[in-house]
Amino acid sequence: MRALTCIAWLLLGISMTGAVGCVTPRPAALPGVTLQPGRFLESFYRDPEFVPERSNYVLESFNVELAVDMASETFQAMLREEMGRAWDANGLKLGAAEDACRVSGTVHHVEVGGSRIRFLMGKIHADLSISGVITRGEKTLFAFQDRIHLTTPVRPGRAAPKEGELLVRRAVQEFAAHLLNEILLQGLPPAEG
């Protein structure tokens, strides 16, 4: 009987730890802009004169405030690579030009969680909280905030060697899709269904 009580308390403690781990910090407000809820991003601001298809872009390194179970440098390289792919796939021009827009921001929280208790819970998760701006000179053309939470399918056992990294890469790809959809599909009617 005592063993069952201990196991119940252990499972309660693990589930409480998992619930607390899913809470990501809310990004601070961006100075000088008022964000509104987005269709794809959590929130955004768009300058009415911003025409994304006619601009060149320079992707800067995003500052990483908190990285859990992942090196900041590894994540920065992954973010830059996936954003570059997304820009290229959507026909947006990358490269330094005299009037190029700068894309910069802050990763408030990136985490790969659940790897240590994968054998018990059967899954791992990735959390990403990010904000940033697109500027030309001193003018803010676009500002954004987004949060992504992804989990693997339930499969008890040990995590595969690169499973956490692949899950974070998928979270970054989803963020890049949210960002570019919000930028490029502005003004289009919402999809039916």
N, C-alpha and C positions, 0 to 999 in steps of 0.2 A: 504494500500500500504506500509506504514511504517513497519507494522508487518511482511510482506513478505520480505522486505529488511533485517530486523533484523534476521529473520530465515535463510535467505541465507548466511549472514555473519557468523552466528553461525555454520551452516553446513560446510562452508569453513574452519573456524577455527578448527573444530573437525577433518576434513579430513586432514588438515595440521599437526595437532598434531599426528594423527595416522601414517602419512607418516614418520614423524621424529622418532617416536617410533620404527619403523621397522629397523632403521639403527643401527647395532650393531658395537661396536668398533672392529677394526682389531687387532688380537693378535700380540704381539711383536715377532720379529724373535727369534728363539732358538739359543743360543750361540754354536758355534763349528760345526754346521751342515748346509747343504744347502738343503732346502726342494724343492721338485718337485711336480707338480700337481698329485693328486691321482685319481684312478678310483672310489674310494668310499669316501675317505676323501678329504677335500679341498686340503691339501698338506701333504707330509710325507717325511721322510728320512729312509732308511733301510740299515743297515750294511750288506755287502754281506755274512758275516759268520753267521748271525743270523738264527737259525733254531728253530722256535717257538714251534714245537711239542716236542722237546727234553728238554724243559726248565721248571723249576718251577717258579711261580710268586708270588710276594707279592704285593697286592693292597694297596697303601698308600692313605691317605686322600688328596684330591685335595684342594688346597687353593682357596677360593672364593673371588674374588676381588670386584664384584658388584652383588648383588642380589636384584631385584626389585619385591616387592609383594610376597616374599618368604623368609623364614629364611635360612641363610647360613647353619646352622647345619642340618636342615631338608633336604636341597638339598644334602649336603655331604653324609648323611646317605643313601639317595635314590640312588645317583650315585654309591656308594660303593656296595650296594645291587644288583643293576641291572648289574653292571660290573661283580660281582661275579657270578651271574646267567649265564651271557653270556659266561664267561670263562668256567664254568662247562658244559654248554650245548654244547660247541665246543670241549670238551675233553682235555682242557688245565689244567695242574695241578696247584692248588693253595696251598701254604704252604711254610713255611720257610725251606729252605735247604741251605747248605753251599754255593752253587753257584746260588741261586735264583735270578731271575731278578726282579727289583723293578719297579713298574708302578706308576709314579707320574705325577703331572701336576698342571695346574692352570685353573680355570673357570674364564674367563675374564668378562663374562656377562651372567646372567641367569635372565629371566624376564617372568612374567605372565602379559600380558597386555590386556586392553580392558574390564576388568570386570566392571568398573564403568560406561561405556557407552554401555554395552551389549544391553540394552533395545533399543538403537538407531541403533547401527551398526549390531547387530544380531550375533556377534561372538567374541571370544577372541583368543589370540595368545600366543605362547611360543617361546622365543628366547634363544638360547644357543650358546655361543662362548667359545671354549675350546682348550687348547694345552697341550702337555705333552711329556714325554719321557719314554722309557723302557731302563733301564741301568743294567749292571752287573759290580759291582765294580765301577770304574771310566769310563768305556767304554759305550758310547751311542750306543745301538743296534737298536733302532727305535725311531723316533720322529714324532710328528703329530700335525696338526691343523685342526679344523673342526668347521663349523657353521651350526646350524639347526634352521629352522623357520617353525613352524607348526601353523595351525589355525583350529578352530572347524568349522563344517558345519554352515551355516547361519541358525540361529534359534532365532528370536527376543524374548526378555524377559530377566528375571534375570538369572544370571549364577547359575548353580547347586552348592551346597556347596563344593564339592570336584572336580569340573570340572577343575579348574586351576591346581591343583596338579596332576590330571590324565593326563592332556595335557603335563605337564613338564616330568612326568614319561615316556610318549611315546617318547618325544624328547630325553631323556637319553637312552632309548632302541634303538632308531634309531642311535644315536651316537655310542653306543657299537657295533651295527651291522656293521656300517661303519668301525670302528677300526679293528674288528676281520676279516672282509672280506679283508681289505687291508693287514693285517698281514698274513692271511692263504691262500689267493688266489693269492699271488704274483707269477708271472711267468706263470700263466694259460692264455690261449688265451681269448680275450673278448667274451662275450656271443653274439650269433647271434641275429639279430633283433633289 
